[in-house]
Amino acid sequence: MRVPLLDLKPQYQALRPEIDAAMARVCESQGFILGPATQAVEAAVADYSGCQFGIGVSSGTDALLVALMALGVGPGDEVVTTAYTFFATAGTIARVGARPVFVDIEPDNFNISPVAARAFLTKQCERRDGSVINRATGGRVRALMPVHLYGQVAAMRDLMPLAREFGLQVIEDAAQAIGANDTAGQRACSTGDIGCLSFFPTKNLGAFGDAGMCVTNDAALAERLRILRVHGGHPKYYHQFIGGNFRLDELQAAVLGVKLPHLDAWTTARQRNARFYDTALQRAGLADRVKTPAVAGDRARHIYNQYCIRAERRDELRAFLATRDVGSEIYYPVPLHMQECFQYLGYAAEDLPESARAARETLALPIFPELAEEQLQYVVDSIAAFYS
């Protein structure tokens, strides 16, 4: 049996007539930039995310970048975030000339630790002339960027009061978490100043290439984001500030518009697959060798962009699974505070022990909606075979 980490072909085959028709409408109109398909999906995704405004952009990375630009984050500023995440989280902070400040994660859900964030702000910073200043660098701490990793919302109920206490703006990196809820039913992207989504093809809601979106409840921020995505020009050819070319492609918007109504059903299937793994791994007697993902609470909605276990002898297990045609992936083998390009920040591996441990132990298993129960059981049997 073969169990790939992800197979997008079944999803496409099921939706092919609708997708082909939607793309044909765009081609027939010959309107490829910021047309009706973009406007429709902006409104639909914003509503789905519990927000008033959606601003379609060219990728999830550009969503983070333009969000930082819209909030005026730049040289001399610092942004508190996590080191256990995809590179774009910190890469965009550096690209606007600001400094990433990494704090550790919660071991159960891999999201940024509110305790660690508070410790940094209270022990390593001071208030000076109305700003929060990092005593070690002299930088002004401007923003907090939590990541809702693997499809589970970070502890926003703790993070938002912390941000407001210290006067920080909040950008939610929800690239992996569209439709996820916290224990109070609050949806990812709906509590911070700006939420950022990715529609990379491998995401739960994936385009046919790069695509992303910023969502917000602030009308002024929404307008600034719209202007920034067209080089900062408003009206056309008149520029009060410098933006970029961050527009969502109309063909991608058309694809997303077809897929969005199916997203909840796909999420339900991912959750079903996760429950199967949880039960089957326990039944196989692997609880001492494999730790399954923890969900924050009964009311939390984990959308399982990834199903990541902690595993003994992780690298050996992955190699063994490959011999049995079981796909897997390591997210993320080198936490950002140890990446070569961020060595100028001066972190040591032991500064963020939980991030370093997660990088050593975690392994993503196939979780996509179309998996058959026989395939899921084969994955579990293969893991059991390795440890036996």
Salt bridges, closest charged atoms under 4 A:
GLU18 OE2 - HIS262 NE2 3.88
ASP20 OD2 - ARG16 NE 3.53
GLU42 OE2 - ARG229 NH1 2.79
ASP77 OD1 - ARG140 NH2 3.18
ASP77 OD2 - ARG142 NH1 3.09
ASP108 OD1 - LYS291 NZ 3.24
GLU126 OE2 - ARG128 NH2 2.66
GLU126 OE1 - ARG135 NH1 3.90
GLU165 OE1 - ARG118 NH2 2.88
GLU172 OE1 - HIS148 NE2 2.74
ASP182 OD2 - ARG157 NE 3.40
ASP193 OD2 - ARG164 NH1 3.49
GLU223 OE1 - ARG226 NH1 3.17
ASP264 OD1 - ARG301 NH2 3.00
GLU312 OE1 - ARG289 NE 3.72
ASP315 OD1 - ARG314 NE 2.57
GLU316 OE1 - ARG313 NH2 3.27
GLU329 OE1 - ARG318 NH2 3.42
GLU354 OE1 - ARG357 NH2 3.16
GLU361 OE1 - ARG310 NH1 2.88
GLU361 OE1 - ARG357 NH1 3.12
